[in-house]
Amino acid sequence: MIQTDIIIIGAGPVGLFTVFEAGLLKLKCHLIDSLPQPGGQCSEIYPKKPIYDIPGFPSILAGELIDNLMTQAAPFKPGFTLGEAAQTIEKTAAGNFIVTTIKGTKHEAPIVMIAGGLGVFEPRKPPIEGLEKFEDNGVEYIIKDPNFYQGKRCVIAGGGDSALDWSIFLAENNIASEVILVHRSSSFRGHLDSVQKVIDMAGKGEINLITEAEVTGISGNGKLEKVQITHQANGLMEIEADHLIPLFGLKPSLGPIADWGLEIEKSAIKVNTLDYSTNIPGIYAIGDVNTYENKLKLILCGFHEGTLAVQSAFARIHPEKKNVLKYTTVNGVQGF
């Protein structure tokens, strides 16, 4: 049994910053995440993408933000259970919570903070026969490290911002030897400047743009070697490729958390904006996983929510103590 003051479910940016805020109040945290490393979407989906709305950073890469948050949390020695999704929660006779993961790891604390972002993600997969055979053997649904595609022939399928941005990135930085962007329509769902840039790069031969077409088949001996594309006017064509990257988005869901008795609205957890507490005393929800009137799904807002939730948690854990706000500019940061 892992004992701590606060169990944080979700090791994304909001969960990591909450460790820092809790540490200032001398509360220890242990984080649980289904991903194998901290950082949430910032590490798993877009580590190399810039973020522009973090105060004090005109631009910062998502992965770099996570590195900074880990450094900021380090003095407070957070514990981590990674690669294990939180499965069940139960209340003890003493009033604590026991959170058990899908692998059976048990954690006990008087406070639980759910910082699970948009929840559990599953990629939207195209209906291509035998697709699963080539997963991790030439088919990827997320680009984690662009350099993985160095010198490779990449087919990207999709018409949204991710498909456009990664096509531009891999081609513009001379990473992939060839970038083929396939979209079923002649119009795109992404930002107009990205659409225009792809069209301009296609005109220069930097991107092979195939519209009004879909990837309908793949083949290879153990790993991806060829991709079949069906064009609305020209019919079937086959091209050699090292990678197929279908970027049709991710389907979020709350997963097992939806069965914990929390008040749910539109796949998010309803909270009281006084302290971001849920309908179960002692359980809080912070970041993109929660919902309330005028909710904005921004990392910045999640930082604020986690800060107020920690103040409330301190009062629950130490009802006999008066918490006097201490400014870090005066007191510095005293770790454990």
RODO-2510 file (C-alpha; in nm, 4 decimals, decimal comma):
residues 336
     n   res          X          Y          Z
     1     m     0,0000     0,0000     0,0000
     2     i     0,1430     0,3363    -0,1065
     3     q     0,0549     0,5994     0,1555
     4     t     0,0498     0,9712     0,0782
     5     d    -0,1416     1,2928     0,1483
     6     i    -0,2828     1,3455    -0,2002
     7     i    -0,3316     1,0914    -0,4780
     8     i    -0,3210     1,2710    -0,8123
     9     i    -0,4708     1,0764    -1,1021
    10     g    -0,3032     1,2104    -1,4133
    11     a     0,0606     1,3174    -1,4483
    12     g     0,0056     1,5856    -1,7101
    13     p     0,1026     1,9516    -1,6642
    14     v    -0,1852     2,0274    -1,4242
    15     g    -0,1083     1,7249    -1,2068
    16     l     0,2622     1,8106    -1,1967
    17     f     0,2055     2,1744    -1,1008
    18     t    -0,0341     2,0613    -0,8270
    19     v     0,2571     1,8680    -0,6722
    20     f     0,4430     2,1992    -0,6399
    21     e     0,1462     2,3816    -0,4850
    22     a     0,0828     2,0944    -0,2427
    23     g     0,4504     2,0852    -0,1505
    24     l     0,4412     2,4493    -0,0453
    25     l     0,1854     2,3373     0,2146
    26     k     0,4010     2,0372     0,3139
    27     l     0,1571     1,7899     0,1562
    28     k     0,3067     1,4896    -0,0213
    29     c     0,1685     1,3684    -0,3536
    30     h     0,1722     1,0439    -0,5496
    31     l     0,0714     1,0485    -0,9160
    32     i    -0,0944     0,7678    -1,1143
    33     d    -0,0966     0,7685    -1,4942
    34     s    -0,1766     0,5120    -1,7612
    35     l     0,1062     0,6470    -1,9782
    36     p     0,4602     0,5164    -1,9240
    37     q     0,6058     0,8649    -1,8613
    38     p     0,4886     1,1896    -1,6996
    39     g     0,3541     1,4692    -1,9148
    40     g     0,0175     1,3537    -2,0462
    41     q    -0,0682     1,4759    -2,3960
    42     c     0,2294     1,7132    -2,3896
    43     s     0,4686     1,4152    -2,3794
    44     e     0,2648     1,1535    -2,5624
    45     i     0,1024     1,3444    -2,8480
    46     y     0,2865     1,6678    -2,9233
    47     p     0,6194     1,7008    -2,7316
    48     k     0,7773     1,9035    -3,0136
    49     k     0,4866     2,1439    -3,0615
    50     p     0,5163     2,5007    -2,9286
    51     i     0,2700     2,6342    -2,6708
    52     y     0,2140     3,0106    -2,6716
    53     d    -0,0096     3,0834    -2,3713
    54     i     0,2081     2,9878    -2,0741
    55     p     0,2751     3,3051    -1,8696
    56     g     0,6348     3,4227    -1,8993
    57     f     0,7073     3,2019    -2,1998
    58     p     0,6234     3,3626    -2,5359
    59     s     0,6801     3,0140    -2,6796
    60     i     0,7760     2,6854    -2,5183
    61     l     0,7793     2,3320    -2,6553
    62     a     0,5281     2,1029    -2,4838
    63     g     0,8025     1,8573    -2,3887
    64     e     1,0167     2,1373    -2,2485
    65     l     0,7240     2,2591    -2,0380
    66     i     0,6970     1,9126    -1,8841
    67     d     1,0716     1,9053    -1,8132
    68     n     1,0404     2,2402    -1,6342
    69     l     0,7382     2,1251    -1,4321
    70     m     0,9229     1,8077    -1,3280
    71     t     1,2165     2,0213    -1,2124
    72     q     0,9787     2,2520    -1,0253
    73     a     0,8118     1,9559    -0,8498
    74     a     1,1369     1,7710    -0,7724
    75     p     1,2075     1,9346    -0,4295
    76     f     0,8806     1,7834    -0,3046
    77     k     0,9752     1,4269    -0,4011
    78     p     0,6529     1,3109    -0,5689
    79     g     0,5947     0,9398    -0,6167
    80     f     0,4828     0,7938    -0,9485
    81     t     0,2879     0,4867    -1,0575
    82     l     0,3216     0,4988    -1,4359
    83     g     0,1884     0,2721    -1,7066
    84     e    -0,1077     0,1774    -1,4855
    85     a    -0,4561     0,3249    -1,5191
    86     a    -0,6549     0,3938    -1,2017
    87     q    -0,9288     0,1306    -1,1923
    88     t    -1,1268     0,1443    -0,8669
    89     i    -1,1725     0,3672    -0,5639
    90     e    -1,3081     0,2758    -0,2213
    91     k    -1,3579     0,4580     0,1086
    92     t    -1,2001     0,3211     0,4247
    93     a    -1,3558     0,3222     0,7714
    94     a    -1,1108     0,5971     0,8662
    95     g    -1,2381     0,8139     0,5803
    96     n    -0,9411     0,7717     0,3483
    97     f    -0,9559     0,6630    -0,0147
    98     i    -0,7890     0,3565    -0,1645
    99     v    -0,7230     0,3820    -0,5374
   100     t    -0,6280     0,0561    -0,7098
   101     t    -0,4774     0,0446    -1,0583
   102     i    -0,5502    -0,1998    -1,3365
   103     k    -0,2355    -0,3897    -1,2293
   104     g    -0,3438    -0,4102    -0,8661
   105     t    -0,1184    -0,1408    -0,7184
   106     k    -0,2943     0,0159    -0,4177
   107     h    -0,2646     0,3748    -0,2963
   108     e    -0,4185     0,5301     0,0163
   109     a    -0,4714     0,8992     0,0953
   110     p    -0,7310     1,1294     0,2521
   111     i    -0,7507     1,3325    -0,0709
   112     v    -0,7839     1,2338    -0,4377
   113     m    -0,7355     1,4854    -0,7174
   114     i    -0,8387     1,3797    -1,0654
   115     a    -0,6237     1,5610    -1,3216
   116     g    -0,6811     1,3167    -1,6041
   117     g    -0,7019     1,5720    -1,8859
   118     l    -0,9548     1,4602    -2,1430
   119     g    -0,9386     1,1071    -2,0057
   120     v    -0,8298     0,7880    -2,1795
   121     f    -0,7471     0,8291    -2,5476
   122     e    -0,8066     0,5872    -2,8306
   123     p    -0,7058     0,6777    -3,1862
   124     r    -0,9732     0,6923    -3,4540
   125     k    -0,8574     0,4197    -3,6906
   126     p    -0,9435     0,4054    -4,0608
   127     p    -1,1324     0,0914    -4,1775
   128     i    -0,8345    -0,0734    -4,3481
   129     e    -0,8132    -0,4521    -4,3488
   130     g    -0,5109    -0,5846    -4,1606
   131     l    -0,4240    -0,2452    -4,0123
   132     e    -0,3509    -0,3869    -3,6658
   133     k    -0,0835    -0,6203    -3,8082
   134     f     0,1302    -0,3220    -3,8981
   135     e     0,0849    -0,1176    -3,5808
   136     d     0,4362    -0,0314    -3,4561
   137     n     0,5662    -0,1893    -3,7784
   138     g     0,5036     0,1084    -4,0019
   139     v     0,1643     0,2303    -3,8808
   140     e     0,1550     0,4962    -3,6085
   141     y    -0,1361     0,7081    -3,4883
   142     i     0,0724     0,9651    -3,2996
   143     i     0,4017     1,1312    -3,3930
   144     k     0,6071     1,1336    -3,0736
   145     d     0,9559     1,1978    -3,2121
   146     p     0,9788     1,3480    -3,5626
   147     n     1,3362     1,2244    -3,6005
   148     f     1,2004     0,8694    -3,6014
   149     y     1,0987     0,9418    -3,9621
   150     q     1,4402     1,0623    -4,0758
   151     g     1,4923     0,9645    -4,4386
   152     k     1,1643     0,7689    -4,4538
   153     r     0,8759     0,7784    -4,7018
   154     c     0,5743     0,8891    -4,4995
   155     v     0,2087     0,8771    -4,5959
   156     i    -0,0037     1,1005    -4,3712
   157     a    -0,3818     1,0580    -4,3914
   158     g    -0,6177     1,3274    -4,2649
   159     g    -0,7440     1,6784    -4,3215
   160     g    -0,7200     1,8474    -3,9819
   161     d    -0,4537     2,0572    -3,8130
   162     s    -0,2429     1,7595    -3,7008
   163     a    -0,2187     1,6162    -4,0536
   164     l    -0,1372     1,9573    -4,2018
   165     d     0,1111     2,0609    -3,9321
   166     w     0,3057     1,7361    -3,9330
   167     s     0,3179     1,7252    -4,3129
   168     i     0,4664     2,0737    -4,3099
   169     f     0,7069     1,9931    -4,0269
   170     l     0,8447     1,6689    -4,1745
   171     a     0,8877     1,8250    -4,5183
   172     e     1,0061     2,1723    -4,4185
   173     n     1,2770     2,0379    -4,1868
   174     n     1,3970     1,7800    -4,4421
   175     i     1,3228     1,4955    -4,2023
   176     a     1,1204     1,2582    -4,4201
   177     s     1,2602     1,1736    -4,7639
   178     e     0,9056     1,2047    -4,8999
   179     v     0,5790     1,3286    -4,7492
   180     i     0,2528     1,2184    -4,9109
   181     l    -0,0589     1,3820    -4,7634
   182     v    -0,3844     1,2009    -4,8483
   183     h    -0,7244     1,3576    -4,7788
   184     r    -1,0674     1,2431    -4,8888
   185     s    -1,1820     1,5956    -4,9780
   186     s    -1,0412     1,8931    -5,1647
   187     s    -1,1157     2,1165    -4,8635
   188     f    -0,9473     2,0927    -4,5216
   189     r    -1,0604     2,1396    -4,1615
   190     g    -0,7364     2,3023    -4,0410
   191     h    -0,6243     2,6630    -4,0077
   192     l    -0,6300     2,8525    -4,3352
   193     d    -0,2630     2,9517    -4,3145
   194     s    -0,1621     2,5857    -4,2722
   195     v    -0,3834     2,4831    -4,5643
   196     q    -0,2267     2,7495    -4,7848
   197     k     0,1235     2,6486    -4,6797
   198     v     0,0583     2,2847    -4,7717
   199     i    -0,0800     2,3925    -5,1100
   200     d     0,2245     2,6152    -5,1697
   201     m     0,4667     2,3362    -5,0694
   202     a     0,2799     2,0927    -5,2929
   203     g     0,3198     2,3374    -5,5813
   204     k     0,6964     2,3372    -5,5213
   205     g     0,7071     1,9567    -5,5044
   206     e     0,7969     1,9549    -5,1328
   207     i     0,4780     1,7663    -5,0397
   208     n     0,2926     1,5150    -5,2539
   209     l    -0,0674     1,6235    -5,1965
   210     i    -0,3379     1,3758    -5,2992
   211     t    -0,6920     1,5020    -5,2377
   212     e    -1,0297     1,3398    -5,3056
   213     a    -0,8678     1,0084    -5,2155
   214     e    -0,8447     0,7633    -4,9260
   215     v    -0,5951     0,5055    -4,8079
   216     t    -0,7808     0,1778    -4,8586
   217     g    -0,5118    -0,0879    -4,8238
   218     i    -0,1635    -0,1621    -4,6945
   219     s     0,0807    -0,4460    -4,7490
   220     g     0,4275    -0,5638    -4,6549
   221     n     0,6303    -0,8572    -4,5318
   222     g     0,6396    -0,8117    -4,1544
   223     k     0,6550    -0,4333    -4,1876
   224     l     0,4816    -0,1752    -4,4025
   225     e     0,6093    -0,1588    -4,7595
   226     k     0,3212    -0,0375    -4,9769
   227     v     0,0089     0,1746    -4,9404
   228     q    -0,2946     0,1492    -5,1672
   229     i    -0,4825     0,4727    -5,2333
   230     t    -0,8231     0,4921    -5,4006
   231     h    -0,8798     0,8187    -5,5871
   232     q    -1,2345     0,9305    -5,6659
   233     a    -1,1521     0,9992    -6,0314
   234     n    -0,8357     0,8029    -6,1059
   235     g    -0,9148     0,4814    -5,9205
   236     l    -0,6611     0,2658    -5,7385
   237     m    -0,2937     0,3560    -5,7117
   238     e    -0,0159     0,1905    -5,5128
   239     i     0,2897     0,3656    -5,3729
   240     e     0,5915     0,2490    -5,1758
   241     a     0,6033     0,3764    -4,8194
   242     d     0,7843     0,3157    -4,4921
   243     h     0,5169     0,4655    -4,2684
   244     l     0,1432     0,5281    -4,2704
   245     i     0,0320     0,7862    -4,0152
   246     p    -0,3500     0,8161    -3,9975
   247     l    -0,4231     1,1400    -3,8097
   248     f    -0,7996     1,1329    -3,7676
   249     g    -0,7966     1,2452    -3,4073
   250     l    -0,8349     1,0732    -3,0720
   251     k    -1,1499     0,9593    -2,8931
   252     p    -1,1410     1,0640    -2,5264
   253     s    -1,3387     0,8947    -2,2525
   254     l    -1,3294     0,9009    -1,8733
   255     g    -1,2658     0,5266    -1,8621
   256     p    -1,3179     0,3584    -1,5207
   257     i    -1,3471     0,6978    -1,3464
   258     a    -1,6955     0,7299    -1,4973
   259     d    -1,8075     0,4460    -1,2642
   260     w    -1,6870     0,6035    -0,9389
   261     g    -2,0148     0,7718    -0,8474
   262     l    -1,9044     1,1194    -0,9525
   263     e    -2,1493     1,3624    -1,1099
   264     i    -2,0789     1,3545    -1,4840
   265     e    -2,1903     1,5983    -1,7516
   266     k    -2,0927     1,5549    -2,1181
   267     s    -1,8048     1,3181    -2,0350
   268     a    -1,6586     1,5572    -1,7767
   269     i    -1,6753     1,5772    -1,3962
   270     k    -1,8931     1,8514    -1,2476
   271     v    -1,7182     2,0584    -0,9797
   272     n    -1,7834     2,3428    -0,7377
   273     t    -1,5754     2,6411    -0,8529
   274     l    -1,5211     2,7439    -0,4904
   275     d    -1,2480     2,4795    -0,4642
   276     y    -1,3037     2,2401    -0,7612
   277     s    -1,4438     1,9723    -0,5331
   278     t    -1,6756     1,7055    -0,6709
   279     n    -1,9984     1,5679    -0,5274
   280     i    -1,7859     1,3237    -0,3227
   281     p    -1,6144     1,5078    -0,0329
   282     g    -1,2378     1,4646    -0,0512
   283     i    -1,2303     1,4110    -0,4282
   284     y    -1,1421     1,7038    -0,6531
   285     a    -1,1263     1,7351    -1,0326
   286     i    -0,8893     1,9830    -1,1960
   287     g    -0,7916     2,0636    -1,5528
   288     d    -0,9637     1,9480    -1,8698
   289     v    -1,1350     1,6569    -1,6926
   290     n    -1,3778     1,8878    -1,5100
   291     t    -1,6687     2,1050    -1,6204
   292     y    -1,8448     2,4131    -1,4866
   293     e    -2,0078     2,7263    -1,6247
   294     n    -1,7669     2,9242    -1,8471
   295     k    -1,5049     2,6476    -1,8328
   296     l    -1,1981     2,7073    -2,0505
   297     k    -0,9829     2,4047    -2,1336
   298     l    -0,6464     2,5754    -2,0979
   299     i    -0,3370     2,4595    -1,9094
   300     l    -0,3313     2,8031    -1,7464
   301     c    -0,6798     2,7496    -1,5996
   302     g    -0,5827     2,4029    -1,4760
   303     f    -0,2904     2,5532    -1,2831
   304     h    -0,5331     2,7904    -1,1083
   305     e    -0,7793     2,5104    -1,0309
   306     g    -0,5086     2,2886    -0,8828
   307     t    -0,3841     2,5741    -0,6634
   308     l    -0,7273     2,6387    -0,5101
   309     a    -0,8009     2,2663    -0,4739
   310     v    -0,4802     2,2194    -0,2724
   311     q    -0,5786     2,4992    -0,0328
   312     s    -0,9109     2,3236     0,0272
   313     a    -0,7375     1,9869     0,0667
   314     f    -0,5092     2,1302     0,3352
   315     a    -0,8143     2,2416     0,5348
   316     r    -0,9654     1,8913     0,5089
   317     i    -0,6448     1,7164     0,6138
   318     h    -0,5571     1,9648     0,8906
   319     p    -0,8866     2,1149     1,0159
   320     e    -0,7134     2,2256     1,3357
   321     k    -0,4475     2,4314     1,1540
   322     k    -0,4802     2,7785     1,0099
   323     n    -0,3208     2,8060     0,6675
   324     v    -0,1543     3,1434     0,6201
   325     l    -0,0648     3,2136     0,2569
   326     k     0,3134     3,2451     0,2247
   327     y     0,4598     3,4056    -0,0845
   328     t     0,7455     3,2205    -0,2507
   329     t     0,9079     3,5577    -0,3236
   330     v     0,9513     3,5985     0,0529
   331     n     0,9919     3,2410     0,1791
   332     g     1,1514     3,0725    -0,1237
   333     v     1,0818     2,7058    -0,1894
   334     q     1,1573     2,4691     0,0972
   335     g     1,1454     2,1092    -0,0262
   336     f     1,1080     1,7923     0,1786
***
